[in-house]
């Protein structure tokens, strides 16, 4: 007993609440917020107060979610005093939205019934869904439905991005275009260049997929380039306008931010048409229009008056000296038309006259391009009468339309010239730029071309009507997920078109038909119902066409002469034969119909371009059987 009484008392570990508040708060920043919500804040009232510190939940909002829908005004909230925002409530709201998004997304993969409605519900959440969708775009290979998960995450994300671009163009068409008429507009050069930047960056949204580089991020890239140039040229402000313009041009070209490597091979590559692609990926190849816009955008941030000129077949940049000063910094006598120099409210915009301006070719030359050279080119084409039209600043609308034309030309090879196929790059590969060899990129670029024309051309224009016809023609089979975009943005424009144009198409009827189809359970087609012995291939089989030699995946079959959706690739009358198949082939999102006699099993390596589109109909690829696992068992339960 004596020995027991002399032993040291057992030490009781200190309670967590006895630690200094600063240490507990520091620990909380490393504790997952979910654990805080489920356990830590419930331990005691003292710990609960610490666990609900506003600055802690602001930290979790900033670090748990990268993307926020604009309606949150998240950047404004970050700048506000921390106590003005209920940060915990905001965090919980985002978590609840993510849970709803996950539920809708899983339902979208599970059944075709209601898939379009679920698709739209996720799209309506905008950038709040982007974090979840980007994660699904990189779903682990071990998942049972990895291909479907990646494909539909990318499709929903693309639709959200398209709306960002369409809203940008819609806002421009309604709010800005009226201010640009008549052209030249009474608007500052800096304002015009900002409009041009945003209009062109909107094209990138169609091919952005799960990558960074949306409209605001493209603007930030241009800001950073200007800041880098400014820091490397401390004497820039002391230079004359001519020296400034040439120094910037040489620096940008030295950085390979302008122009193109090996134009003979690379000129018509899809990536060269996009402002964001040119800024983000080395080599920073770009077409003359994009090179000129990059130059003028950076120049404007440095105080230069520079705007692109739509010179025939090769866009140039026009740089003008400040009012009352020559390009070489010499004072000039007052001259009518100089205005007050602020660029706002002048009779002409800064840079609209050529007397004290210089032309540059940012795409192809370090030096100034003499006006005599440009005039000689125009004369050789017989355009003397319209010379000023090509040598003065181009309107933002015309630059956007030229960009759309360039995109269209990128996947419409000139038959008079040799065509060098682009190397394939998966749309999901964030380390590589967009590729015209990718079916997803090519299809997305074509949509960018169509939507830009529909949003920026007058709806009464015959080109607008023709473009609408082309978009709705593809919409019937390929772009059903964009029903909500057609309904929200095209129907109001269509309603304002005269009856002559409306005779072409019925977009409202198409929208209603798609919505009705989304509520109908797919009709099951069992192999036992027909001549199963005659059905040589199953859904998911990889086949090769004997004559055309393309590799494809079987996505459907019919043995009763009924029509299947898809392009007929065999020359025979497929409706007179008992068995044909619907197949998905690489390089196209459009299915094709083939005769059973025209295809044979394929056991070689599956082309990589098939994997990025196979998720439309399949869960994954089974390497052991060499087949794709069907995700359309509602229609083909035996396959």
Secondary structure, 3 states (H helix, E strand, C coil): CHHHHHCCCCCCCCCHHHCCHHHHHHHHHHCCHHHHHHCHHHCCHHHHHHHCCHHHHHHHHHHHCCCCCHHHCHHHHHHCCHHHCCHHHHHHHHHHHHHHHHHHHHHHHHCCCCHHHHHHHHHHCHHHHHHHHHHHHCCCCCCCCHHHHHHHHHHHHHHHHHHHHHHHHHHHHHHHHHHHCCCCCCCCHHHHHHHHHHHHHHHHHHHCCCCCCCHHHHHHHHHHHHHHHHHHCCCHHHCCHHHHHHHHHHHHHHCCCCCCCCHHHHCCCHHHHCHHHHHHCCCCCCCHHHHHHHHHHHHHHCCCEEEEECCCCCCEEEEECCCCECCCCCECCCCCCCCCCCCCCCCCCCCCCCCCEEEECCCCCCCEECHHHHHHHHHHCCCHHHHHHHHCCCCHHHHHHHHHHHHHHHCCCCCCCCCCCCCCCCCCCCCCCCCCCCHHHHHHHHHHHHHHHHHHCCCCCHHHHHHHHHHHHHHCCCCHHHHHHHHHHHHHHHHCCCHHHHCCCCHHHHHHHHHHHHCCCCCCCCHHHCCHHHCCCCCCCEEEECCCCCEEEEEEEECCCCCCCCEECCCCCHHHCCCEEEEEECCCCCCEEEEHHHEEECCCCCCHHHHHHHCCCEEEEECCCCEEEECCCCCCCCC
